[in-house]
Amino acid sequence: MPHTIAIVGGTGAEGLGLAVRWARAGESVIIGSRDVEKARETAAQVAANAGAGGHVDGADNAEAVARAGIVVLTIPFSAHATLLKKLRSSFQAGAILIDTTVPLAATVGGLPTRTLGVWQGSAAQQAAEMVPEGVSVAAAFQNVSAGLLTGDGPVDSDVVVCTDDERARQVTVELVEKIPGLRAINGGRLENARIVEQITALILAINGKYKVHRTGVRFTGLPIPAPR
Ligand SMILES: NC(=O)c1ccc[n+]([C@@H]2O[C@H](COP(=O)([O-])OP(=O)(O)OC[C@H]3O[C@@H](n4cnc5c(N)ncnc54)[C@H](OP(=O)(O)O)[C@@H]3O)[C@@H](O)[C@H]2O)c1
């Protein structure tokens, strides 16, 4: 049974990459944006790129959230609190929010290789504090660069899934594994998202040193094989 996934900020690089991959896997995707026309244009682009796969639609962020049981947040950290506050009343009861946000200093004019201190510990923990009761938050995909998602081949990376809710973990793991090459790693509690978010700043520094856009992360020594 396909999921319905709203991607808030789905017109950006990360959201677009995830949308194409999930649409190809047969999921039903709603691209969310502040601008409904932009959302529809991006949805058409995703549908063309994904081929005959899933159903892709565009809507303003609030409508996208209201129509989906799974909401994926792909927005700059500078918009995180304000947007979550606006969207609070739109969530379905029992929805799952997957937060990909990294509090990069670049979102407020600083360096992309540094992160901002977040009072709650991480962007994902800030989200958990802001969503209505009954909405579960999982943190994932922060270390998967849009450069890796773009293209047709397998994505050579692990995705650490941090959450305090086992249903949210299960759904997030399923969505990770819908993308060829990605492997989901159980990263424990949501509070561990603070460590995973920091790794993205390191990845950006490594990308800069090697002049690439597609550094990924793999964990070794685990009893779950990495996909080929
Ligand atoms: N890019 C990557 O490689 C990558 C990798 C891992 C994690 N991430 C994380 O994923 C998130 C998104 O990254 P991105 O590169 O896709 O970002 P982006 O392209 O800069 O922005 C994504 C979307 O967010 C919306 N947005 C921008 N400013 C906003 C505001 N003030 N209020 C509401 N919405 C706003 C825009 O959509 P509309 O204009 O259509 O509303 C935009 O298309 C970030 O937190 C980033 O750290 C990114």
The ligand as an SDF file (V2000), in Angstrom:
LIG
                    3D

 48 52  0  0  0  0  0  0  0  0999 V2000
   20.6790   20.2310   -0.1290 N   0  0  0  0  0  0  0  0  0  0  0  0
   21.2640   19.1830    0.4240 C   0  0  0  0  0  0  0  0  0  0  0  0
   22.1460   18.5610   -0.1820 O   0  0  0  0  0  0  0  0  0  0  0  0
   20.8370   18.7270    1.8020 C   0  0  0  0  0  0  0  0  0  0  0  0
   21.3170   17.5000    2.2970 C   0  0  0  0  0  0  0  0  0  0  0  0
   20.9030   17.0560    3.5380 C   0  0  0  0  0  0  0  0  0  0  0  0
   20.0570   17.8450    4.3130 C   0  0  0  0  0  0  0  0  0  0  0  0
   19.6300   19.0360    3.8140 N   0  0  0  0  0  0  0  0  0  0  0  0
   18.7530   19.8620    4.6480 C   0  0  0  0  0  0  0  0  0  0  0  0
   17.4900   19.8740    4.0190 O   0  0  0  0  0  0  0  0  0  0  0  0
   16.8950   21.1500    4.1630 C   0  0  0  0  0  0  0  0  0  0  0  0
   16.5470   21.6890    2.7770 C   0  0  0  0  0  0  0  0  0  0  0  0
   17.7210   21.8460    2.0270 O   0  0  0  0  0  0  0  0  0  0  0  0
   17.6800   22.4370    0.5490 P   0  0  0  0  0  0  0  0  0  0  0  0
   19.0610   22.5190    0.0710 O   0  0  0  0  0  0  0  0  0  0  0  0
   16.6620   21.7000   -0.2540 O   0  0  0  0  0  0  0  0  0  0  0  0
   17.1370   23.9090    0.8730 O   0  0  0  0  0  0  0  0  0  0  0  0
   16.6370   25.0730   -0.0900 P   0  0  0  0  0  0  0  0  0  0  0  0
   16.6710   24.5940   -1.5020 O   0  0  0  0  0  0  0  0  0  0  0  0
   17.3910   26.2970    0.2850 O   0  0  0  0  0  0  0  0  0  0  0  0
   15.1400   25.2950    0.4170 O   0  0  0  0  0  0  0  0  0  0  0  0
   14.1500   24.3120    0.3040 C   0  0  0  0  0  0  0  0  0  0  0  0
   12.8100   24.9790    0.1800 C   0  0  0  0  0  0  0  0  0  0  0  0
   12.4510   25.6150    1.4100 O   0  0  0  0  0  0  0  0  0  0  0  0
   11.5190   26.6380    1.1460 C   0  0  0  0  0  0  0  0  0  0  0  0
   11.8680   27.8400    1.9060 N   0  0  0  0  0  0  0  0  0  0  0  0
   12.9660   28.6190    1.7830 C   0  0  0  0  0  0  0  0  0  0  0  0
   12.9260   29.6590    2.6490 N   0  0  0  0  0  0  0  0  0  0  0  0
   11.7580   29.5300    3.3220 C   0  0  0  0  0  0  0  0  0  0  0  0
   11.1110   30.3080    4.3160 C   0  0  0  0  0  0  0  0  0  0  0  0
   11.6850   31.4060    4.8270 N   0  0  0  0  0  0  0  0  0  0  0  0
    9.9040   29.8890    4.7760 N   0  0  0  0  0  0  0  0  0  0  0  0
    9.3210   28.7710    4.2670 C   0  0  0  0  0  0  0  0  0  0  0  0
    9.8800   27.9960    3.3060 N   0  0  0  0  0  0  0  0  0  0  0  0
   11.0860   28.3870    2.8480 C   0  0  0  0  0  0  0  0  0  0  0  0
   11.5910   26.9470   -0.3510 C   0  0  0  0  0  0  0  0  0  0  0  0
   10.3870   26.4650   -0.9320 O   0  0  0  0  0  0  0  0  0  0  0  0
    9.2410   27.4580   -1.4870 P   0  0  0  0  0  0  0  0  0  0  0  0
    9.8970   28.7300   -1.9390 O   0  0  0  0  0  0  0  0  0  0  0  0
    8.7080   26.6680   -2.6230 O   0  0  0  0  0  0  0  0  0  0  0  0
    8.2810   27.6290   -0.3680 O   0  0  0  0  0  0  0  0  0  0  0  0
   12.7520   26.1140   -0.8380 C   0  0  0  0  0  0  0  0  0  0  0  0
   12.5950   25.6050   -2.1380 O   0  0  0  0  0  0  0  0  0  0  0  0
   17.8950   22.0360    4.9150 C   0  0  0  0  0  0  0  0  0  0  0  0
   17.6010   22.0730    6.2780 O   0  0  0  0  0  0  0  0  0  0  0  0
   19.2110   21.3140    4.6890 C   0  0  0  0  0  0  0  0  0  0  0  0
   20.1390   21.5410    5.7140 O   0  0  0  0  0  0  0  0  0  0  0  0
   19.9950   19.4900    2.5830 C   0  0  0  0  0  0  0  0  0  0  0  0
  1  2  1  0
  2  3  2  0
  2  4  1  0
  4  5  1  0
  4 48  2  0
  5  6  2  0
  6  7  1  0
  7  8  2  0
  8  9  1  0
  8 48  1  0
  9 10  1  0
  9 46  1  0
 10 11  1  0
 11 12  1  0
 11 44  1  0
 12 13  1  0
 13 14  1  0
 14 15  2  0
 14 16  1  0
 14 17  1  0
 17 18  1  0
 18 19  2  0
 18 20  1  0
 18 21  1  0
 21 22  1  0
 22 23  1  0
 23 24  1  0
 23 42  1  0
 24 25  1  0
 25 26  1  0
 25 36  1  0
 26 27  1  0
 26 35  1  0
 27 28  2  0
 28 29  1  0
 29 30  1  0
 29 35  2  0
 30 31  1  0
 30 32  2  0
 32 33  1  0
 33 34  2  0
 34 35  1  0
 36 37  1  0
 36 42  1  0
 37 38  1  0
 38 39  2  0
 38 40  1  0
 38 41  1  0
 42 43  1  0
 44 45  1  0
 44 46  1  0
 46 47  1  0
M  CHG  2   8   1  16  -1
M  END
$$$$
